[in-house]
Amino acid sequence: MSETQFGSNGTTAAPAIPDVTLNNGVTIPQLGFGVFQVPPEETQRTVEEALAAGYRHIDTAAAYRNEAGVGAAIAASGIPREELFITTKLRNGEQGNAGEAFRNSLEALGLDVIDLYLIHWPVPSQGLYQDAWRAMEQLYAEQQVRAIGVSNFLTDHVDTVITAGDVVPAVNQIEIHPTFQQQELAAKCRSLGIAVEAYSPLGQGADLSTEAVTSLASKHGATPAQIVLAWHLSQGTIVIPKTANPARMRENLASSAISLAPEDIALLETLESGTRIGADPAVAAHSQM
């Protein structure tokens, strides 16, 4: 586990953040910090605040156009590189040129190695994600990246990439929150040894006002966001909440100290509505360029 510190005076010890061990033995902090939709000009400051709060796992993507800000924050932090876990992702429009795209991300981040590199979307209409995966396997074999995985891959995409390649993805990063739980896909991934990582883990805020969440927040003396994050953590899911508010950054970290009872988890499972917020990976075809 990674010991962190937080609090207005920087002296209050935060709960230790659990690590998840991926299928190749690499460990990843289970609770990370996402920078989706953080404007490039605000990224360095935001990530510096997240690192100061205690985050050691930062999730970005070439498509977010803020990798350079993440890299600048890492450089300014003075935190030893080995204490940080950095994820970035291959843009859809660069699936046919994954090697060059990876090198561009590496340069933007100012790093010698990336901890986790993901195919951002399958874009099945392109028919290129299998080729992209083989290129990523080469990067992995060359030790330019510590682990490779996928994002937004549905069951058939997962099966195809495993058949097409030699390396089982370490992670599948997918949309999961109480009203969209993707239980079947998550179970499939876990059965194959693929760690499940949740983006939009709070339903972009929409799930926080549900009666089930607010009642559990009252029961545990916690915020609604902490309850939902604790629900994710209880299932072994890696989670990357995003906030620009330093106080909420610290609150989110503290969710790792909350233990939900089986009946709490069962109550949250009743919120499933099958309502996806993001695009459907079966048909999504945006280039991200």
Disulfide bonds with the S-S distance in Angstrom:
none
